[in-house]
């Protein structure tokens, strides 16, 4: 499992090349692999896709994702409703899918919220491991940056971050994604 990172796949460093190659090699040998946020992006690039800045802007807070038809049938989402809330914080996205990848979930901000790369390799852009208090801490740690980005889009200063904080809700179905990975892939 490769989780999130404050670094960007778009600014490659040698360790990222090695980590991506390691994940692909493990997946090709049948080892179950799950990429979360940065991990999904790293998998996408390692399999030949492309990652870039999200033209819709940063996605932060509790958001809703919708499963595709393939996602509804995928064991990663077994027992989950078609739409459910997750915690998200990212400004990069998979902008071009690698050959053979399938979109399992998306939303208006990020079309590729979850991907199947191989039968045993999955990725999610959101953070199924993140509880509400951690999401709150991430938003507060980035308060100035988030406020500045919102002001650039015409939102009055001091309004955006309180709106994000008030929108944080528990995401009980997101945790099920991790349990499904353990149950159905390992």
PLY file of the C-alpha trace (Angstrom):
ply
format ascii 1.0
element vertex 186
property float x
property float y
property float z
element edge 185
property int vertex1
property int vertex2
end_header
0.00 0.00 0.00
1.30 3.44 -0.96
-0.44 6.34 0.75
-0.54 10.10 0.30
2.37 12.50 0.25
2.80 16.27 0.42
5.03 15.87 -2.67
3.75 15.79 -6.24
4.18 13.06 -8.84
4.49 15.92 -11.34
7.82 16.85 -9.74
9.56 13.52 -10.08
12.33 12.47 -7.77
14.43 9.30 -8.14
12.75 7.58 -5.18
9.36 8.01 -6.88
10.60 6.16 -9.97
11.81 3.31 -7.76
8.62 3.21 -5.69
6.40 3.20 -8.79
8.45 0.43 -10.40
8.33 -1.57 -7.15
4.53 -1.27 -6.98
4.08 -2.31 -10.61
6.49 -5.23 -10.25
4.67 -6.41 -7.12
1.31 -6.10 -8.87
2.51 -7.97 -11.95
3.70 -10.79 -9.66
0.22 -11.09 -8.19
0.80 -9.17 -4.97
-2.25 -7.07 -3.98
-1.44 -3.35 -4.32
-3.49 -0.36 -3.20
-2.47 3.21 -4.00
-4.09 6.02 -1.99
-3.99 9.61 -3.36
-0.29 10.05 -4.23
-0.13 6.24 -4.41
-2.85 6.10 -7.08
-1.09 8.84 -9.04
2.24 7.03 -8.80
0.62 3.82 -10.03
-1.03 5.66 -12.92
2.28 7.11 -14.12
4.16 3.84 -13.58
1.57 2.04 -15.75
1.93 4.65 -18.50
-0.75 7.21 -17.60
-0.34 10.89 -16.85
-0.78 13.00 -13.70
-1.28 16.77 -13.67
-2.77 19.63 -11.73
-6.52 19.38 -11.44
-8.08 22.01 -13.74
-11.06 22.09 -11.35
-8.78 23.12 -8.50
-7.86 21.59 -5.17
-10.37 19.19 -3.65
-10.35 19.30 0.15
-12.78 18.18 2.82
-15.60 15.69 2.95
-16.79 15.02 -0.59
-19.12 12.55 -2.25
-18.03 10.01 -4.86
-20.21 7.94 -7.18
-19.35 4.43 -8.28
-19.33 3.61 -11.98
-21.03 0.44 -13.21
-17.63 -1.26 -13.00
-17.13 0.13 -9.49
-20.48 -1.23 -8.31
-19.32 -4.68 -9.44
-15.78 -4.38 -8.04
-14.96 -6.19 -4.77
-13.17 -3.06 -3.50
-16.62 -1.49 -3.10
-18.60 -4.57 -2.03
-21.47 -3.62 0.27
-21.14 0.13 -0.36
-23.91 2.33 -1.76
-23.55 3.83 -5.23
-22.78 7.25 -3.66
-20.90 7.77 -0.41
-18.84 10.38 1.44
-15.05 10.31 1.70
-12.28 12.61 2.93
-10.18 14.16 0.17
-7.26 16.52 -0.13
-5.39 16.79 -3.41
-4.53 19.17 -6.20
-3.11 16.62 -8.65
-5.21 14.04 -10.49
-4.78 11.23 -12.98
-5.28 13.28 -16.15
-4.77 10.42 -18.62
-5.55 6.84 -17.75
-2.95 4.19 -18.47
-3.94 1.56 -21.02
-6.18 -1.07 -19.44
-7.17 1.01 -16.40
-10.86 1.23 -15.48
-12.56 4.08 -13.64
-14.41 2.70 -10.59
-15.58 5.98 -9.02
-15.57 9.71 -9.66
-17.21 13.04 -8.92
-17.58 16.47 -10.53
-14.14 17.60 -9.31
-12.16 14.44 -10.04
-13.31 11.96 -12.67
-10.88 9.24 -11.52
-11.58 8.92 -7.80
-10.89 5.18 -7.97
-9.16 3.03 -10.56
-8.57 -0.64 -11.31
-5.15 -1.07 -12.92
-4.92 -4.87 -12.88
-7.04 -7.62 -11.27
-5.10 -7.20 -7.99
-4.06 -3.52 -8.26
-6.37 -0.68 -7.22
-6.07 3.02 -6.53
-8.23 5.62 -4.83
-7.72 9.38 -5.02
-9.55 9.96 -1.74
-8.37 8.98 1.75
-10.30 5.99 3.16
-7.93 5.93 6.14
-8.61 9.51 7.24
-10.93 10.20 10.20
-12.71 13.55 10.63
-10.21 14.91 13.17
-7.34 14.29 10.73
-9.26 16.03 7.93
-9.86 18.98 10.23
-6.14 19.11 11.09
-5.15 19.06 7.41
-7.49 21.95 6.62
-6.27 24.00 9.58
-2.63 23.34 8.65
-3.33 24.66 5.14
-5.68 27.45 6.23
-3.70 30.34 4.75
-3.10 28.59 1.42
-6.74 27.48 1.13
-7.97 30.99 1.97
-5.63 32.52 -0.63
-6.84 30.07 -3.31
-10.46 30.88 -2.46
-9.82 34.65 -2.66
-8.34 34.11 -6.15
-11.72 32.64 -7.12
-13.65 35.56 -5.67
-14.58 34.11 -2.28
-14.24 36.76 0.44
-11.31 36.19 2.78
-12.07 34.22 5.89
-15.16 32.44 4.50
-13.84 29.36 2.71
-12.00 27.54 5.49
-14.91 27.79 7.99
-17.18 26.42 5.24
-14.81 23.47 4.69
-14.59 22.80 8.42
-18.36 22.90 8.88
-18.74 20.42 6.00
-16.57 17.72 7.55
-18.66 14.66 8.34
-17.86 11.08 9.32
-17.22 8.76 6.38
-18.06 5.26 7.64
-18.27 3.74 4.17
-14.76 4.91 3.29
-13.26 2.66 5.99
-15.09 -0.25 4.37
-12.93 0.28 1.26
-9.85 -0.67 3.30
-11.59 -3.65 4.84
-12.74 -4.79 1.40
-9.18 -4.54 0.11
-7.97 -6.75 2.94
-10.85 -9.21 2.59
-11.06 -9.52 -1.19
-7.53 -8.86 -2.39
-5.18 -10.27 0.25
0 1
1 2
2 3
3 4
4 5
5 6
6 7
7 8
8 9
9 10
10 11
11 12
12 13
13 14
14 15
15 16
16 17
17 18
18 19
19 20
20 21
21 22
22 23
23 24
24 25
25 26
26 27
27 28
28 29
29 30
30 31
31 32
32 33
33 34
34 35
35 36
36 37
37 38
38 39
39 40
40 41
41 42
42 43
43 44
44 45
45 46
46 47
47 48
48 49
49 50
50 51
51 52
52 53
53 54
54 55
55 56
56 57
57 58
58 59
59 60
60 61
61 62
62 63
63 64
64 65
65 66
66 67
67 68
68 69
69 70
70 71
71 72
72 73
73 74
74 75
75 76
76 77
77 78
78 79
79 80
80 81
81 82
82 83
83 84
84 85
85 86
86 87
87 88
88 89
89 90
90 91
91 92
92 93
93 94
94 95
95 96
96 97
97 98
98 99
99 100
100 101
101 102
102 103
103 104
104 105
105 106
106 107
107 108
108 109
109 110
110 111
111 112
112 113
113 114
114 115
115 116
116 117
117 118
118 119
119 120
120 121
121 122
122 123
123 124
124 125
125 126
126 127
127 128
128 129
129 130
130 131
131 132
132 133
133 134
134 135
135 136
136 137
137 138
138 139
139 140
140 141
141 142
142 143
143 144
144 145
145 146
146 147
147 148
148 149
149 150
150 151
151 152
152 153
153 154
154 155
155 156
156 157
157 158
158 159
159 160
160 161
161 162
162 163
163 164
164 165
165 166
166 167
167 168
168 169
169 170
170 171
171 172
172 173
173 174
174 175
175 176
176 177
177 178
178 179
179 180
180 181
181 182
182 183
183 184
184 185
